[in-house]
Amino acid sequence: MKILCLFLFLWVSCSHFKSSERFPTSEQELKHVILIGIDGLGSEYLKKANTPNLKKLMSEGSYTYDLRPTLPYESSPNWYSILSGMKDHGLDDFNKKPRDFHWLSTLFKTLKLQRPSQETGAFYDWKRIEELFEKSYLDKNVYKITARGVALSAGKYISSKKASFIFTYFGQLDVAGHRSGFGSKEYMKTLEYLDKKIGHLITKVDQSDKSKNTVVMVVSDRGGKGKRHRMREESDEEFVPFIIKGDGIKKNYKIEKDIFNYDIAPTIAALLGIDFNKHWSGKVVEEIFETPFDVDEISFYNVPIEKEVFPISQAALNYGNGNVYFFHEGSFSRFALNNSQYLSGPNSNWNFVGLSRLKNGPNNLDSSFYGGDGYVYFTKGKNIIRFNIKTNKVSTGYPKRITNLQFNGLGEFMGDRLDCAFYFGNDIIYFFKGDKVLAVDSRNNEVVKGFPRFTSDVFSDLSKFDGGAKDFDSCINWSNGKAYFFKKDQLIRIDLKQSKMDESYPIKLK
């Protein structure tokens, strides 16, 4: 096999593929994030409370007492800012939702669209909070009347599942504040009770085999004074704590910069290695990380910049389960999407069970891409084969002949074969052939208006390839806002948000 040097900023280490492994599975663990929400927890009260579990999290992680809520100081807008990463979402209260409210995306939906096979869960004791997230994107959705019920259910899920993101919400403290007063004897007693429930969750994390890869966050929506919250007037009384502990997080570190509750979603996205939602206004809380990283390179933040050998790819695939595959002739190599770490390869394509159904076997694939629908697709000549991401099995009836019924307009557009394809996001798939690109909306299987177009009109900088913006060998969306295009001995990285080539590209593959 011809080996070329690929400057992908990957740390590649030697690894041997086990002959007994019949389907590629992840060896590089993804991060798991548990977000614990305590409604109505003002920072001034936490400082005075007997809360050994919360205080231990602070000493073993990073924290601030000065997390700033958003106005108005109501539950719904602030919890939505926490879960959505948005400041100006237009939600003042449950009875005055913006017209396009359900079009917006929280972390649950954002994660599921990029990583369909990764599990999400929510546990809460306030029924109405479920109006703030998309329940259809949850693998586990549990409402319990008591904080004890929430803690037990969430703890059991932590022990038995490998969910990437779990949201656990306790509303009892806010109830005590409105009933007896924030900072009252009942309020402080309730806070100390909830600290024990949080201790139960931490114990379950520590006992799990995922403890080293789990990050725990604690946050509140807003504080209070007397028996109420300030509605519009900004006040230090409403500031709340933010605590985060886990591998790679600074220990016993007090956060110095101002942070806002809408910074939490981007920070979780950074930990999970997923691309930011384009509507988010928050930023990653960078100073909590032991190793600094470039926000534009989320997927590579803990990877040393190295240059290592790698085969030129005929097809590249973001599988949707945290793995990335590069195919060349009859072999593939596998990387972890989360941090770009090399996992295995080159491995025979015959180990990718099901590809052998393609005509003349699984070698020399033309393209591979995630379809945004829980499936990945491989094309070879005029044939296409589909895999279910969750089951890792070929769908019934495949391979099929590529027709307009599969992806509208594709059969006519590609002719005898397809050059490459990738899932752009927002249900749009880009298909490349020659010097043109076809965009298909997978929701309604319709060609996007104005397509096909010349590739150079959509991504003008691809014209900097030798020979112009055409005849690509492979392409891939890395789910960090970047797409890579390969052509012979050249590589270009495109910033998808700006449709521009990053500096220092194109580069030569030696």
C-alpha positions in Angstrom: 0.0 0.0 0.0 1.3 3.4 -0.9 1.8 5.4 2.3 1.7 9.2 2.3 2.4 11.6 5.2 -0.9 13.3 6.2 -0.6 16.6 8.1 -3.9 16.1 10.0 -2.5 17.2 13.4 -3.1 13.7 14.7 -1.1 11.9 17.4 -0.7 8.5 15.8 0.6 5.6 17.9 1.2 2.0 16.9 -1.6 -0.4 17.4 -2.4 -3.9 16.1 -5.8 -5.0 15.0 -7.1 -8.1 16.8 -8.1 -10.8 14.3 -11.1 -11.8 16.6 -12.6 -8.3 16.3 -15.2 -8.7 13.6 -16.5 -5.1 13.6 -14.8 -1.8 14.4 -15.6 -0.7 17.9 -14.3 2.2 19.9 -11.2 1.7 22.1 -10.9 5.4 22.9 -13.4 6.3 25.6 -15.5 9.3 25.0 -16.1 11.9 27.7 -19.3 11.6 29.8 -20.8 14.7 31.3 -23.2 14.8 34.2 -24.8 18.2 34.7 -26.5 18.6 38.2 -28.9 21.5 38.5 -30.0 22.9 41.8 -32.8 25.4 41.4 -32.6 28.6 43.5 -29.1 28.0 44.9 -27.6 31.4 45.7 -23.8 31.6 46.2 -24.0 33.4 49.5 -25.9 30.5 51.0 -23.6 27.8 49.7 -20.7 29.6 51.4 -22.4 29.2 54.8 -23.9 25.8 54.4 -22.6 22.4 55.7 -22.3 20.8 52.3 -19.3 18.4 52.4 -20.0 16.8 49.0 -20.2 20.1 47.1 -17.2 21.5 48.9 -15.2 18.4 48.0 -16.1 18.8 44.4 -14.8 22.4 44.6 -11.5 21.3 46.2 -11.1 18.6 43.5 -12.1 20.7 40.6 -12.7 24.3 39.4 -15.4 26.6 40.7 -16.8 30.1 40.9 -19.4 31.8 43.2 -20.0 34.4 40.5 -21.8 32.6 37.6 -24.1 35.3 36.1 -27.7 34.4 35.3 -29.7 36.0 32.4 -32.5 38.5 32.8 -35.3 38.1 33.7 -34.5 36.1 36.9 -37.1 33.4 36.2 -36.5 29.7 36.2 -37.5 29.0 32.6 -35.3 31.5 30.8 -32.3 30.7 32.9 -32.5 26.9 32.7 -33.1 27.3 28.9 -29.9 29.4 28.6 -28.0 26.7 30.5 -29.2 23.9 28.3 -29.2 25.8 25.0 -26.1 28.1 25.2 -28.3 31.0 24.2 -28.6 34.4 25.8 -31.3 36.1 23.8 -33.7 33.3 23.1 -36.9 35.4 23.8 -38.2 33.1 26.5 -39.4 35.1 29.5 -41.7 32.5 31.1 -43.6 29.3 30.1 -46.7 31.2 29.1 -44.9 33.5 26.7 -42.8 31.2 24.5 -41.5 32.7 21.2 -43.2 31.5 18.1 -40.1 29.6 16.9 -39.1 28.3 20.4 -39.3 24.6 19.5 -37.1 25.2 16.5 -34.2 26.1 18.7 -31.8 23.4 19.9 -30.6 22.3 23.4 -27.6 20.1 24.1 -29.8 17.0 23.9 -30.7 17.6 20.2 -27.3 19.0 19.2 -25.6 15.9 20.6 -28.0 13.4 19.1 -27.8 15.0 15.6 -24.1 14.7 15.6 -23.7 11.4 17.6 -27.0 9.4 17.1 -25.6 6.4 18.9 -24.6 8.3 22.1 -27.2 8.2 24.9 -28.7 11.1 26.7 -30.8 11.2 29.9 -32.8 13.6 32.1 -34.0 13.2 35.6 -36.0 15.9 37.4 -38.6 16.6 40.1 -40.2 19.6 38.5 -42.5 18.5 35.7 -42.5 21.7 33.7 -38.8 21.7 33.1 -39.4 19.1 30.4 -40.9 21.9 28.3 -37.4 23.3 27.9 -35.9 20.4 26.0 -36.7 18.0 23.2 -37.9 14.8 24.8 -37.7 12.9 21.5 -33.9 13.2 21.7 -33.7 11.6 25.1 -32.9 7.9 25.6 -34.1 8.2 29.2 -36.6 10.7 30.5 -37.6 10.4 34.1 -39.9 12.6 36.3 -40.0 11.9 40.0 -41.9 13.7 42.7 -39.1 13.8 45.2 -35.4 14.6 45.2 -34.7 11.2 46.6 -36.5 9.6 43.6 -34.4 11.7 41.2 -31.1 10.8 42.9 -31.9 7.0 43.0 -33.1 6.9 39.4 -30.2 8.9 38.1 -27.7 7.0 40.2 -29.0 3.7 38.8 -28.7 5.0 35.2 -25.1 6.2 35.9 -24.2 2.7 37.1 -25.8 0.8 34.2 -25.5 3.0 31.2 -22.8 4.7 29.2 -24.7 7.9 28.5 -22.6 10.8 27.1 -24.8 13.5 28.7 -27.0 13.2 31.8 -29.0 16.2 33.2 -30.2 15.8 36.8 -32.4 18.5 38.3 -33.4 19.2 41.9 -36.1 21.8 42.4 -36.8 21.4 46.1 -34.4 24.1 47.3 -36.2 26.8 45.3 -39.6 25.7 46.8 -38.1 26.1 50.3 -36.8 29.6 49.4 -40.2 30.8 48.2 -42.0 29.2 51.2 -39.7 30.1 54.1 -37.2 32.5 52.6 -33.9 32.2 50.9 -31.3 31.6 53.5 -33.9 30.5 56.1 -33.5 27.6 58.4 -35.7 25.4 56.2 -33.8 26.5 53.1 -30.4 25.7 54.6 -31.6 22.3 55.9 -32.9 21.5 52.4 -29.6 22.4 50.8 -27.8 20.1 53.2 -30.2 17.3 52.3 -29.6 17.8 48.6 -25.9 17.7 49.3 -26.3 14.1 50.4 -28.3 13.3 47.3 -25.4 14.7 45.2 -23.0 12.6 47.3 -25.0 9.6 46.2 -24.6 10.5 42.5 -20.8 11.1 43.0 -20.5 7.7 44.6 -22.2 6.1 41.6 -19.8 7.9 39.3 -16.7 6.8 41.4 -17.9 3.2 41.4 -18.5 3.0 37.6 -15.9 1.9 35.1 -16.3 5.3 33.4 -15.2 7.4 36.4 -12.0 8.5 34.8 -13.8 9.7 31.7 -16.7 11.4 33.5 -16.9 15.1 34.2 -19.4 16.3 36.8 -20.8 19.9 36.8 -23.1 21.6 39.4 -24.9 24.8 38.5 -28.0 26.8 39.5 -30.3 29.1 37.7 -30.5 32.1 40.1 -30.4 33.0 43.8 -32.9 35.0 45.8 -33.6 37.3 48.7 -36.5 37.1 51.2 -39.1 34.9 49.5 -38.5 36.0 45.9 -36.1 36.6 43.0 -35.4 40.0 41.6 -37.3 40.2 38.3 -35.3 42.7 36.1 -32.8 44.6 38.3 -29.3 43.0 38.1 -28.1 42.1 41.6 -25.2 40.1 43.1 -27.9 38.4 45.2 -28.8 36.4 42.1 -25.3 35.1 41.4 -24.9 31.3 41.6 -22.1 28.8 41.9 -20.6 26.8 39.1 -18.6 23.7 40.0 -16.8 21.3 37.6 -14.6 18.3 38.4 -13.1 15.6 36.2 -10.1 14.4 34.2 -8.3 17.4 32.6 -10.0 20.0 34.9 -7.8 22.2 37.2 -8.1 21.2 40.8 -9.0 23.6 43.7 -9.1 26.4 41.1 -11.2 29.5 41.5 -12.3 30.7 38.1 -11.2 34.3 37.7 -13.0 35.5 34.6 -16.7 36.4 34.4 -18.8 33.6 33.1 -22.4 33.3 32.2 -24.9 30.5 32.4 -25.1 30.3 28.6 -21.3 29.4 28.6 -22.1 26.0 30.0 -23.5 24.4 26.9 -20.4 25.3 24.8 -18.2 24.0 27.5 -20.0 20.7 27.6 -19.8 20.6 23.8 -16.0 21.0 24.1 -15.8 18.1 26.5 -17.9 15.9 24.3 -16.0 17.0 21.2 -19.2 18.1 19.3 -19.6 21.1 17.1 -21.3 24.2 18.5 -24.8 25.0 17.5 -24.8 28.0 15.3 -27.4 29.8 17.5 -25.3 29.6 20.7 -24.0 32.8 22.1 -21.9 31.3 24.9 -18.2 30.6 24.9 -16.1 27.7 26.3 -14.8 28.4 29.9 -11.2 27.8 28.7 -9.4 28.6 31.9 -10.7 25.5 33.7 -8.7 23.1 31.5 -5.3 21.9 32.6 -4.2 21.8 28.9 -5.0 25.0 26.9 -6.7 24.4 23.6 -7.8 26.3 20.5 -11.6 26.6 20.5 -11.6 26.2 16.7 -9.9 22.9 17.2 -12.1 21.3 19.9 -11.6 17.8 18.6 -7.8 18.2 18.8 -7.4 20.1 22.1 -5.6 17.4 24.0 -3.5 16.0 21.1 0.1 17.0 20.6 0.7 18.5 17.1 2.5 15.8 15.2 3.0 14.6 11.6 2.7 10.9 11.1 2.3 8.5 8.2 -1.1 7.7 6.9 -2.5 6.2 3.7 -4.2 8.5 1.2 -7.9 7.9 1.4 -10.4 6.9 -1.3 -13.3 7.3 1.2 -13.5 9.0 4.6 -16.3 8.5 7.0 -17.5 10.2 10.2 -19.4 7.1 11.5 -21.6 9.0 14.0 -20.5 6.8 17.0 -17.4 8.6 17.9 -15.2 6.9 15.3 -13.7 8.1 12.0 -12.6 5.8 9.2 -10.3 6.3 6.2 -10.5 3.7 3.4 -7.8 3.0 0.9 -7.9 0.1 -1.6 -8.8 -2.9 0.6 -8.0 -1.5 4.0 -9.2 1.1 6.6 -7.7 2.9 9.6 -9.7 4.1 12.5 -9.5 7.3 14.7 -11.4 8.6 17.7 -13.5 11.6 16.7 -13.3 13.1 20.1 -9.6 13.7 20.2 -8.4 12.4 16.8 -6.3 9.6 18.5 -5.3 6.8 16.2 -7.1 3.5 17.3 -6.2 0.8 14.8 -5.2 -0.1 11.3 -4.6 -0.6 8.5 -7.3 -3.3 8.8 -8.8 -5.4 6.0 -12.2 -4.1 4.7 -13.4 -7.6 5.1 -13.5 -6.9 8.9 -16.1 -4.3 8.2 -18.9 -6.9 8.2 -21.4 -6.3 5.5 -19.3 -4.4 3.0 -18.6 -7.7 1.3 -22.1 -7.6 -0.1 -21.0 -4.9 -2.5 -20.3 -6.0 -6.1 -16.8 -7.4 -6.4 -16.3 -7.2 -2.7 -15.5 -4.4 -0.2 -12.4 -3.0 -1.8 -11.9 0.4 -3.6 -14.9 2.2 -2.2 -15.9 5.4 -3.9 -17.4 7.3 -1.0 -18.9 7.0 2.5 -21.0 9.4 4.5 -23.3 9.8 7.5 -26.9 10.5 6.4 -28.1 12.4 9.4 -30.8 9.8 9.9 -29.1 7.2 12.1 -27.5 5.5 9.1 -24.2 5.6 7.3 -23.8 4.9 3.6 -21.1 3.5 1.3 -21.1 3.8 -2.5 -19.2 1.8 -5.0 -20.0 2.4 -8.7 -23.7 2.6 -9.0 -24.4 0.7 -5.8 -25.1 1.9 -2.3 -25.2 0.0 1.0 -26.6 1.3 4.3 -25.6 0.5 7.9 -27.6 1.1 11.1 -25.3 2.9 13.5 -26.9 1.5 16.7 -26.9 -2.2 15.5 -23.9 -2.0 13.2 -25.8 -4.1 10.7 -26.6 -3.7 7.1 -30.2 -2.6 6.4 -32.6 -5.1 4.8 -32.6 -5.0 1.0 -29.1 -3.5 0.6 -27.0 -3.1 -1.4 -29.2 -1.2 -3.8 -28.8 0.5 -7.1 -28.4 4.3 -6.6 -31.6 6.0 -7.9 -33.3 9.3 -7.3 -35.6 7.5 -4.9 -32.7 7.0 -2.5 -31.5 10.6 -2.6 -33.4 12.8 -5.0 -31.3 13.8 -8.0 -28.3 11.7 -7.0 -28.6 9.0 -9.6 -28.6 11.4 -12.5 -26.0 13.7 -10.9 -23.3 11.1 -10.2 -23.4 9.1 -13.4 -21.2 6.0 -13.1 -19.7 6.8 -9.7 -19.6 9.4 -6.9 -16.4 11.2 -5.9 -17.2 11.9 -2.2 -19.9 13.1 0.1 -20.4 14.3 3.7 -23.2 15.3 6.1 -23.1 19.1 6.4 -25.6 19.4 9.2 -29.2 20.6 9.5 -30.3 17.5 7.5 -28.2 18.6 4.4 -25.9 16.2 2.6 -23.3 17.3 0.1 -22.5 15.1 -2.9 -19.4 15.9 -5.0 -18.8 14.7 -8.6 -16.3 16.3 -11.0 -16.5 20.0 -10.6 -20.1 20.1 -9.2 -21.8 19.6 -5.9 -25.4 18.5 -5.2 -27.1 19.4 -1.9 -30.0 17.2 -0.7 -32.3 17.9 2.2 -32.7 14.5 3.8 -35.9 15.5 5.7 -38.0 15.6 2.6 -35.5 14.0 0.1 -35.5 17.1 -2.0 -32.6 18.8 -3.8 -31.8 22.2 -2.2 -32.9 25.1 -4.3 -30.2 26.2 -6.7 -28.3 22.9 -6.8 -26.3 21.3 -8.4 -23.8 24.1 -8.4 -20.1 24.4 -9.3 -18.1 23.4 -6.2 -16.0 26.6 -6.6 -19.1 28.7 -6.2 -19.9 27.0 -2.8 -16.3 26.6 -1.5 -14.3 29.0 -3.6 -11.0 28.2 -1.8 -11.1 24.6 -3.1 -9.9 26.1 -6.4 -6.5 26.3 -4.8 -6.1 22.6 -5.3 -3.8 21.7 -8.2 -6.2 21.2 -11.1 -9.0 23.2 -9.4 -12.1 22.4 -7.3 -12.9 19.1 -8.8 -12.3 15.3 -8.8 -11.8 14.9 -5.1 -10.6 11.6 -3.7 -12.5 11.9 -0.4 -14.0 14.4 1.9 -15.2 14.4 5.5 -17.0 16.6 8.0 -15.1 16.2 11.3 -18.0 17.5 13.4 -15.9 20.4 14.8 -16.9 23.0 12.2 -14.2 21.7 9.8 -14.3 19.7 6.6 -11.3 18.0 5.0 -10.9 17.5 1.3 -8.3 15.1 -0.2 -7.1 15.2 -3.8 -4.0 13.1 -4.8 -1.2 14.4 -2.7 -3.0 17.5 -1.4 -5.2 18.3 1.6 -7.4 21.4 2.3 -9.3 22.1 5.5 -12.4 24.3 5.2 -14.2 26.2 7.9 -17.8 25.3 7.2 -19.2 28.3 9.1 -17.4 30.7 6.9 -17.0 28.5 3.8 -13.3 29.5 3.8 -10.0 27.6 3.8 -8.0 27.7 7.0 -4.6 29.3 7.0 -1.5 27.2 5.9 -3.6 25.2 3.5 -3.5 23.5 1.0 -0.7 21.3 2.2 1.2 18.5 0.4 1.0 14.9 1.6 4.5 13.5 1.4 
